């Protein structure tokens, strides 16, 4: 790994974060907030920008990235972004402890949505905006944005894109990676604009709440401006808009691009989308009847809450309209299982990704058939195309590592949590970038009760989940740091 | 521009690299997923696995939205078919590499150009011509002429006996020779140095010069006085390339062609007039003795086997050959062979293909563009028109991009030395050397 080059590129990312924090100072001025809030953003932005410029100057060099450098840049870039992004929380005194502030920031950037803050109504607007903005940047990836706007990356852009974009195979929409990155961010920005307008004009939310909730939805984040999350608005229209956009954010963005260029048929031709769509539909119906039969209200109300919760959990957003922790055990367990699945590859959602589960399911069937006919040859196909052996073994390893981290992580978390359910769901909720878990970290609770050491461990899980394990884990291999 | 390249071989990858550097959108198609994975790891391109002759593959590559198709697979039929398919969907420019002479022969009913292939490249022929030039000026690492033979570009390496070693151009003994040529670039350990008056020549530098043909020849004789001119050329391998080279040179040199396969040897013999064709394995001592190798002989190994070629050149050197050249198709070998000085020259066939294609691409506005084997750079030949921003300006007033230099100017068929006070006028042809990254800037300055 070429450390000089890695830090040079990380400096650009830090610069973006710094400028974004300065922009939040503008929000503080707009809402006439106290001087210490305004200055916390000015100082944070200033520190990040000065640091970025100095680092940029000291490490200037010719850019020629290898695959290895891509992993280094992305992981280090995210760590830098988190450290600098936590400054406003610390300086404004909203979250005084640095580890908790980093937890909140990492939760923002990784679009997890797990919060250590309670009584959100008392928090200044500018801090809310910064929380939402971290979601929005992290959703499509700050480094993918850098790939889109930095012209000199060339081939190196692919190495970064590969390391930051979720999913087992990275599609290119266009031959040049910068154009692909621009198109994806374009689609993302367009959907963001659309949802903000809908929430404001149709959902009758004020501009500030519409924007913050849109950032949370499109990034599949889950930070809300209210303690009761989206439930605080208690509006069927708002719920419906957010369900639709959560669903869209969990779909591969390439498909949105094709739809926008006049090929909407690509949605249902994509096997991953079909699986995602029907699974989510079936899960919503099951939840509806399960909670209805346990007397959670009228059928309509149950349907509304069940669909919202299923979509919110499966897309790994983590918005809530109902406290699903009070639902029957069958529903709670189903929701936890959906946390493992997550969104589609190439979406802003987390989890293991639908396509991986889908391929693992097909592989299981193949193995069983091979027991029956040992000499038969079965190719695993996805949408009529056979999937390479390499990708299948890659996915098997991914699922195994995911489960292993979940198991070891849950064990470690039992030291910091009151019960096993809290321990296991806190791990899956952070590793899958969902946000709320069950019991002590449930829908109506938050992560403030978890000790600082436990929060530190969960920070690592959030990063592992967002960067899909390999990108982070590879840094722990001793050979990685050698030349 | 959106460009589809069929074939991920040497030529395809080299072209893709050049075109990416100029920020074109490149899609590469090949049947081998491994070759594509290799290309994708180093290039910013979209790759599609499949045959270039398969309409479905080409549709996936969105050929109908592309501006240019370059077909450079090893298979002539695939290349031609891909171009025909591209023609039918309306791609404006099609380029194919075709090697089989049977496809290249034109008749009144059959002509590849009329079938819609704008440029047909005969790689073997381009390559044979290159070897021919090399044999004519053995001192230069590479040499070719421009402006219809008026100007010559040549590259020389500085060895420990060179009269230029550790001196600046002004300190040399033969100032008269140096002043007649223009120094355009130096390659020093894989980096490009644009020379100034006070640049010192170091050992193993590769020095590139532009000048009138006679001046370059005189310079070459002086700087490479240790290479004796030769009378005889021995060619190992009677494949298409060897045969074509023999045809070119048999009128100028005494020529011997070694070919192992009897049938092929017969064919060579029937196509050649003055060349002595021997049916023998060139990798045996007896064959080399029989061919009459002596100390005024050039030995050129052109079989398809890289390792055999290199070995063959070493054997010929031991027998006393004064000049050896080998064809190397595996690009990874080229640097090793050159830097260990195993042979005098290396010929890589794909370079001439890349050259010809880039030349064609630039030809609408730029007269010619030539790649240099050993240098990351290109020579552009532009004509000053009334639209040029530089028309009427003195050379010293032009803000040239970094790593570019005006090599020479042709005005009314006279070659002018590009000194700072020369004013560019309309219809001047200017030869510019530049790094690939500066091509666009140069084009905006001069076109």
Contacts between the chains, C-beta under 8 A, distances in Angstrom:
chain1	res1	chain2	res2	distance
A	67	B	41	6.9
A	154	B	20	7.1
A	154	B	21	7.9
A	154	B	44	5.7
A	155	B	20	7.4
A	155	B	42	6.2
A	155	B	43	6.0
A	155	B	44	4.7
A	157	B	44	6.6
A	158	B	40	7.5
A	158	B	44	6.0
A	172	B	46	4.9
A	174	B	25	6.3
A	174	B	46	6.9
A	175	B	2	7.2
A	175	B	25	4.0
A	175	B	26	5.3
A	175	B	27	5.1
A	175	B	44	7.6
A	175	B	45	5.5
A	175	B	46	4.0
A	176	B	23	7.4
A	176	B	25	5.2
A	176	B	26	7.9
A	176	B	44	5.8
A	177	B	44	5.4
A	178	B	44	8.0
A	179	B	25	7.1
A	388	B	33	7.8
